[in-house]
Amino acid sequence: MTKLIVISAPSGAGKTTLCERLLKDIKMIKLSISSTTRLPRGQETHGREYFFLKEADFKAGIERDEFAEWALVHGNYYGTSKRFVSEAFQDGYSVLLDIDVQGAASLRKTFPKDCFSVFISPPSLQVLEQRLRARGTDKEETILKRLRNAKAEMDRKNEFDLVVINDSLDRAYEELRAAVSTQLSREQ
């Protein structure tokens, strides 16, 4: 059965790493590549991690109703292409979405029967702060902004079908993989 597998988490909670492992282990899942107006980080490439768009182009896509969901996060737009999801479903794939809590809420509302949502939570805000600082990629101002946003995101975790606490990457992954596998094996 094809589904939208929605994974949300505060920045630094391990969401991207867990998604990468799911994609490696479950072959009938395809990663949704979001569109964004933010600048590329490090070695990110247009069309691989994200579709990097100018704000005017993103807003034009909103006007043309090209996004299954979109949100303004940390001052940048992010969105999921309706066409990508539709084509993946037609090809028999489920779609894994690594998105924020706003986008997850929008998808749960738009696709209530096809959406399985998971919130990846750090054990605490203190642990999250340690992880963000250990990355060494963000300025102090950005870290503080991410921590403020993390608090608001964590306050919404009970809106999700499943909450996985990432206190150990391997344990969190096994819990996530088992839940996703169960969802994908269910009949509609």
C-alpha positions as a printed Julia matrix, in Angstrom:
188×3 Matrix{Float64}:
  0.0    0.0    0.0
  1.32   3.47  -0.81
  1.46   6.04   1.96
  2.91   9.38   2.88
  5.41   8.74   5.67
  5.87  12.12   7.34
  8.84  12.6    9.65
  9.14  15.83  11.64
 11.54  16.95  14.33
 13.34  19.97  15.67
 16.59  20.76  13.89
 19.3   18.55  15.4
 17.02  15.72  16.61
 18.42  13.18  14.11
 15.55  13.23  11.61
 17.71  13.33   8.48
 19.94  10.46   9.63
 16.9    8.32  10.51
 15.29   9.08   7.14
 18.48   8.08   5.3
 18.48   4.72   7.09
 14.8    4.11   6.25
 15.46   4.8    2.58
 18.35   2.36   2.58
 16.37  -0.44   4.26
 12.87  -0.1    2.77
 13.09  -0.17  -1.02
  9.51   0.88  -1.86
  9.94   4.3   -0.26
 11.01   7.32  -2.25
 12.28  10.51  -0.58
 10.3   13.61  -1.41
 12.67  16.37  -2.45
 11.24  19.59  -1.07
 11.46  22.96  -2.71
 12.91  25.79  -0.62
 13.93  29.41  -0.81
 16.83  28.98   1.62
 20.41  29.01   0.39
 22.25  25.68  -0.07
 24.44  24.52   2.84
 27.82  22.9    2.32
 27.72  20.43  -0.56
 23.94  20.5   -1.08
 22.98  20.34  -4.74
 19.85  21.58  -6.51
 17.62  18.57  -7.25
 19.37  16.25  -4.8
 18.68  17.55  -1.27
 16.27  20.33  -2.29
 15.03  22.26  -5.25
 16.45  25.7   -4.46
 14.08  28.38  -5.75
 13.97  32.15  -5.72
 11.21  33.47  -3.49
  9.27  34.86  -6.47
  9.34  31.44  -8.18
  8.17  29.68  -5.01
  5.31  32.13  -4.54
  4.31  31.62  -8.19
  4.13  27.86  -7.47
  1.83  28.57  -4.53
 -0.42  30.64  -6.8
 -0.51  27.78  -9.34
 -1.41  25.3   -6.54
  1.68  23.16  -7.25
  2.36  22.22  -3.61
  0.69  19.49  -1.54
  1.86  21.54   1.43
  4.04  24.55   2.01
  5.16  26.56   5.0
  7.32  29.5    6.0
  9.97  28.14   8.39
 12.91  30.04   9.89
 12.21  32.82   7.37
 12.34  30.54   4.31
  9.63  28.81   2.28
  9.53  25.01   2.06
  7.05  22.92   0.07
  6.2   19.47  -1.31
  5.38  19.09  -5.0
  1.97  17.55  -5.73
  3.35  16.17  -8.98
  6.2   14.33  -7.23
  3.8   12.63  -4.79
  1.34  11.7   -7.53
  4.03  10.2   -9.77
  5.56   8.21  -6.89
  2.16   6.75  -5.96
  1.49   5.83  -9.61
  4.83   3.99  -9.66
  3.88   2.05  -6.5
  6.15   3.93  -4.1
  5.34   5.37  -0.72
  6.76   8.84  -0.17
  8.98   9.75   2.77
  8.73  13.41   3.72
 11.32  15.03   5.98
  9.34  18.17   6.85
  8.51  20.59   9.67
  5.48  20.38  11.97
  3.51  22.95   9.94
  3.91  20.9    6.76
  3.06  17.7    8.63
 -0.17  19.22   9.96
 -1.12  20.33   6.46
 -0.48  16.86   4.99
 -2.42  15.1    7.77
 -5.37  17.36   6.99
 -5.1   16.96   3.2
 -4.37  13.19   3.19
 -5.92  11.85   6.43
 -6.1    8.21   5.25
 -2.78   8.11   3.38
 -0.57   9.84   5.94
  1.44   8.26   8.77
  3.18  10.94  10.82
  6.11  10.5   13.19
  7.69  13.09  15.46
 11.35  12.51  16.33
 12.04  14.08  19.71
 15.35  14.7   21.41
 15.49  13.45  25.02
 15.52  17.09  26.19
 16.1   20.65  25.0
 19.51  20.53  26.69
 20.57  17.52  24.62
 19.24  19.23  21.51
 21.33  22.32  22.25
 24.44  20.15  22.66
 23.76  18.5   19.29
 23.23  21.82  17.51
 26.46  23.24  18.92
 28.39  20.06  18.05
 27.41  20.47  14.38
 29.54  23.58  14.18
 27.59  24.87  11.15
 25.36  27.55  12.66
 25.99  30.96  14.18
 24.93  31.6   17.79
 21.91  33.61  16.64
 20.76  30.71  14.46
 21.21  28.17  17.27
 19.11  30.28  19.65
 16.4   30.68  16.99
 16.38  26.92  16.38
 16.05  26.25  20.12
 13.09  28.65  20.41
 11.44  26.95  17.45
 12.24  23.5   18.88
 10.26  24.27  22.03
  7.2   25.22  19.94
  7.63  22.12  17.74
  7.96  19.8   20.72
  4.75  21.26  22.17
  2.95  19.86  19.08
  4.4   16.33  19.17
  1.14  14.78  20.4
 -0.51  15.71  17.08
  1.53  12.92  15.43
  0.63   9.24  15.06
  3.89   8.22  16.77
  6.54   9.96  18.88
 10.03   8.43  18.81
 12.52   9.71  21.38
 15.99   9.73  19.86
 18.06   8.98  22.96
 19.96   6.28  21.05
 20.11   6.4   17.27
 19.97   2.6   16.84
 17.06   2.14  19.25
 15.14   5.07  17.74
 15.74   3.7   14.25
 14.45   0.22  15.14
 11.28   1.73  16.62
 10.77   3.91  13.55
 11.52   1.13  11.04
  9.13  -1.3   12.74
  6.3    1.26  12.8
  6.79   2.25   9.15
  6.99  -1.39   8.04
  3.73  -2.12   9.86
  2.01   0.86   8.2
  3.19  -0.14   4.74
  1.96  -3.72   5.16
 -1.59  -2.65   6.09
 -4.36  -2.92   3.54
 -6.3    0.22   2.69
